[in-house]
Amino acid sequence: MRLLHVLAVAMSLCVVTHALAQQGGTLTLYSGRSKTLVEPLIQQFEEASGVDVQVRFGPDAQHIATLQEEGAASPADVFWANTAGALAAASNAGLLTKLPQDVLDKPAAFVPSSGLWTPVTTRFRVLAFNTRAVKESDLPESVLDLPKLTQLKGRIGWTPTYSSFQDFITAMRIEHGDAKAKEWLRAMQALEPKAYPSNPPMIEALAAGEVDVVLTNHYYIIRWRAAHEAQKDTVQAYHFAPDDVGNLALVTGAGVLRRGGQNPAAMRFVEFLLSKQAQEFAAERGHEYPVVPGATLPDRLMPLDAALKLGPDLDLERLRELEGTLTLLREVGLQ
Amino acid sequence: MTPAGSSPDGARGGLSAAWKWGAIPAAAVVSGVFAPILYLVLRAAEADPSEVLQFVFRPRHFWLLWNTLVLSVGVLVVGALIATPLAWLTTRSDLPGKPILTVLAVLPLAIPGYVMAYALLALTGPTGVVAQFTGLVIPRPSGYTGALIALSLYLYPYLFLNLQAALRAADPSIEESARALGCNAWGAFFRVTLPQLRPAMQSASLMVLLHVLSDFGVVSLMRYETFSYALYLLTTTSFDRVYSSWVALIMLAMAAAILVAEARLLRGLRVHRTARGTPRSGQMAELGFWWGPIWAALVVLAMVAVVLPVVAITYWTTQGPLSEWRELLRALGASLQASIPAAVLAPVLALPLVYVSVRQPSRVSRFMERIAYFGYATPPLAFGLAVTFFAIGFEQLLARLGIKQGATPWLYQTLLMLVLAYTIHFMAEAVGPIRAALYQAPPRLSESARALGYGPMASFLRVTLPLIRPGLLAAVALVFLSAMKELPLTLMLAPNDFQTLAMGVWDKTREALFAEAAPFALLIVAVSFCFVVVLLTAERPQVAAAPGPAAAPEREAATPPAEGDGDASLGLAPAS
């Protein structure tokens, strides 16, 4: 019984504090981005705007399913997604409202033709190499030529079950066709790459000399280098030539949901995400690249205009065509 | 054992009362369980009929079916091979250190399956912790073997707990009669003791099978494709609710098949004593010099199942900056807030259902009890979406009827909704131990109480309840432990700005921040450890029951009250 009392008091306290916090309006945010990376930013917005932000963290797919189930009764105003594929699915399902042109004009790249969501930050696929074992000049212009480096047999690391790797294969299928993607996977397999369950142990293995090059995301390298100041130059990032599919941009973004169309705080929040403050925070905290020009970047990131030219020019919404990729990976025995 | 026969006389009035008391929980459970199924059927009906057949019967599904079956059977066999000797050793042998052993045997329950799997992956392989420290490369478990090892280590405590409780409650005089009639020790064990363990074994096996069927954390980390993994891939890759509903329905059909099979095996089973008098504890088998090797084997088991995962999490904790302790404490509070009410509510709702189905077995009552398992077998994603669907409908109904003003929801995305979802989902965890306890509580005792003039409720409270107390406690513990670890439902249904420990682990590991995730995982394990220890100490009188002819103290509570020894406070006692 005592427990029930405590619960009752706790719950009524929640209701009261909730009511008190509503002065600047409230905003319900469904975030596919992790709490760890974005919570301080949300607090900054709350302080600056007086808006009480209610957040739900969860995987993108769960939010989309929930939003569809909630329908018109959805309490959510903004969907902030971890992948462009999820935003594409949300706009396909008619969950998003169109953003005003002045918002869409802010990002320098990756704005979808639908105008239903805006990119917020981006990460890049990248090749990391051990500087003691490999010379940068020996590395190929295109990821498609990576299998030609037969001297790297048994010295390549990858993460075939990791979602960013799968996005990369999807992009390869879109750019070069299924047959070419399959051929590339087979050729890579001939070099007997080592498969890792996730990126951080793979980078460790790279630094330890277990492999010489690995296919990864750019921020894992930065994180490792930040944690290993003394030996940080052992591991370096290599970007393929601009527009190569090996540099695929992994874009995060946000859209205003139908209910949010009536809530002024929703648009304020999306504009805040594109503000200099928020863009610089993402670079500082998550080592992600801003999409709006003018942000000051830490030294460990490359200049923004160069970075934004790296990725291949493809319709990012097509990254939701993951099913074919999984079938392909299954066919070659990687899934 | 008596053969199946007509139900004992004298309890009829009590049974109809039980039906009355059972009606409310039954209605709650049935609607809670059927809502998701109804939801799935509604969604599935949106599919194009011509494509459905093709989709449901595609070759890949037969392959998944095979994978799922092989894994389920494997886990059951390995789990039973670990649990049965452990249960026997801790109840029927003179092995030293039995209380410690019992705790060690139950502890894997405190370790979430995904932590177990991740620890196995992190420890092994050329880059693993073991290789780094000793140079010894243990092949990294993956696929079938990996999933089998991780799931068996994680699930055998279900079998162990049930078997141990059953062995403790089993009446040794039946065994002794068998021995007196010329059976040797092994014969008595296989022909008398094991059959007595059947209800316990079966309800535990049910949990294990249903768990393997719905497990996602372990099979995804081990990359072994079962139906639940396929369901996950389907929802994340195509964001498709219609065809994922079909996969969920296939999984439910498998669960239904398992449930029907188990119910058939249980029909007509009665294993309680029918004789007069009080059962006593059995003789302890003397292990002699065998206790050394047995302990050595058990230490190895404990190392792999408990110590290594805990060491792995602790190691990660020391590798990074300790997460902010306030965030940790808040998450702990959130976990407890959601888990404790569910751990109390689920057994309370399960008790009447199980009571009716054990004491008045009929098609309807058995069906009601089985129903509880469906909640467990429904894939969490489908379950969560169904709760969303109906809770939203409920809010809209309230608003339309003018009962509710304003947009603040009463149920949707509240703590209450999460607790109710846990309760329905984990009720099956409560059914098993309660059922096993009730099967072994002789109805003759409560009948005597009735004959002596107690009302049905009073005889239940005074006689049956004390008898099944260990089963009830086990039920509370199992639901609590499961709720503490639960992730997919929590992610979907928790209130906004509500982060449990499991959500904390998830949030950090998805950013590959293992060091920052570790304290959250460590706290789940620590709280669960404490809970397991407290629980087992609460049951201590039984564990410590001295061998010999003296009646165990628990049993004394079960003797019917003497005439006139009425409980006036209940107002149900007869005037003498």
Chai-1 contact restraints between the chains, C-beta under 6 A:
chainA,res_idxA,chainB,res_idxB,connection_type,confidence,min_distance_angstrom,max_distance_angstrom,comment,restraint_id
A,S34,B,D507,contact,1.0,0.0,6.0,A-B,restraint_1
A,S34,B,R510,contact,1.0,0.0,6.0,A-B,restraint_2
A,S34,B,E511,contact,1.0,0.0,6.0,A-B,restraint_3
A,K35,B,D507,contact,1.0,0.0,6.0,A-B,restraint_4
A,T36,B,D507,contact,1.0,0.0,6.0,A-B,restraint_5
A,T36,B,K508,contact,1.0,0.0,6.0,A-B,restraint_6
A,T36,B,E511,contact,1.0,0.0,6.0,A-B,restraint_7
A,Q54,B,N496,contact,1.0,0.0,6.0,A-B,restraint_8
A,Q54,B,D497,contact,1.0,0.0,6.0,A-B,restraint_9
A,V55,B,N496,contact,1.0,0.0,6.0,A-B,restraint_10
A,V55,B,D497,contact,1.0,0.0,6.0,A-B,restraint_11
A,R56,B,N496,contact,1.0,0.0,6.0,A-B,restraint_12
A,G58,B,L491,contact,1.0,0.0,6.0,A-B,restraint_13
A,A61,B,T235,contact,1.0,0.0,6.0,A-B,restraint_14
A,A61,B,T236,contact,1.0,0.0,6.0,A-B,restraint_15
A,A61,B,F239,contact,1.0,0.0,6.0,A-B,restraint_16
A,Q62,B,M492,contact,1.0,0.0,6.0,A-B,restraint_17
A,I64,B,F239,contact,1.0,0.0,6.0,A-B,restraint_18
A,A65,B,L385,contact,1.0,0.0,6.0,A-B,restraint_19
A,T66,B,T388,contact,1.0,0.0,6.0,A-B,restraint_20
A,E69,B,L385,contact,1.0,0.0,6.0,A-B,restraint_21
A,E69,B,T388,contact,1.0,0.0,6.0,A-B,restraint_22
A,E69,B,F389,contact,1.0,0.0,6.0,A-B,restraint_23
A,E70,B,I392,contact,1.0,0.0,6.0,A-B,restraint_24
A,A73,B,I392,contact,1.0,0.0,6.0,A-B,restraint_25
A,A73,B,Q396,contact,1.0,0.0,6.0,A-B,restraint_26
A,A89,B,F239,contact,1.0,0.0,6.0,A-B,restraint_27
A,P197,B,L121,contact,1.0,0.0,6.0,A-B,restraint_28
A,S198,B,A512,contact,1.0,0.0,6.0,A-B,restraint_29
A,N199,B,A512,contact,1.0,0.0,6.0,A-B,restraint_30
A,P200,B,A512,contact,1.0,0.0,6.0,A-B,restraint_31
A,P201,B,T127,contact,1.0,0.0,6.0,A-B,restraint_32
A,A205,B,T127,contact,1.0,0.0,6.0,A-B,restraint_33
A,L322,B,T237,contact,1.0,0.0,6.0,A-B,restraint_34
A,E323,B,T237,contact,1.0,0.0,6.0,A-B,restraint_35
A,E323,B,S238,contact,1.0,0.0,6.0,A-B,restraint_36
